[in-house]
Amino acid sequence: MGPRRPEAGLITVERSATQFGQQIVTTDTKNHENRTVALDPKTAAALKAWRQQQASERLEWGPAYEDTDGLVFAWENGARVFPDYFAKAFLAAQKGTSLPRMTLHGTRHTHATTLLREGIPVHIVSKRQGHKDPSVTLNVYADAIPKDDDRAVEVFAKAVWGA
């Protein structure tokens, strides 16, 4: 399922896992292309530590360790973690907080929206989201792009008039 190889501050998304009851179906990503996404140093370090933990667990379990093709998200014995486990745990973690309720998938939208609001170019956000074409990103997240017409007037006037 999903992301692998937290090496050099990068992670590659190669597959998608969908749960149907007690069955997991693993498929290529929507656009049938792998994508490599850069990570901040803190996240990269956490993933590196997790991979070291998994290597220890593999040794500890020996032949009983289930080989899940190097998935990041696996139980101590290497068994695949069902996707709905994360969704349920994420919702449970929000209980008792003042945060608005959000699904785990909602964090994907928060990521894109935050980057766009902070002025990250659409083509960069599009690549991180795995969209083949930035127009997809624009169609989905157009409302997140600042509509600062007053600022546009200022910037253009300064460029033209030097004021």
JOLINLIN-V368806 format. One record per residue. PSI is psi in whole degrees, 0 to 359 (* if undefined). Layout:
PSI  PSI
//
This chain:
121  229  147  169  75  62  141  36  21  151  141  128  117  331  167  141  131  138  131  100  239  19  140  130  122  128  171  166  165  319  9  27  142  154  139  128  133  145  153  157  323  316  317  319  320  318  323  316  321  319  324  321  316  322  320  318  322  315  317  318  338  223  341  349  129  123  114  32  38  25  144  319  97  157  174  329  9  354  146  138  129  136  324  342  314  317  315  318  322  316  320  323  338  342  139  6  166  5  147  144  135  142  164  320  331  334  331  316  322  318  307  315  316  313  315  317  332  6  12  132  144  320  330  314  318  316  316  327  347  19  132  328  131  339  330  314  315  318  320  322  19  323  340  341  126  132  74  74  323  318  321  319  314  312  315  316  319  319  320  314  349  18  *
//
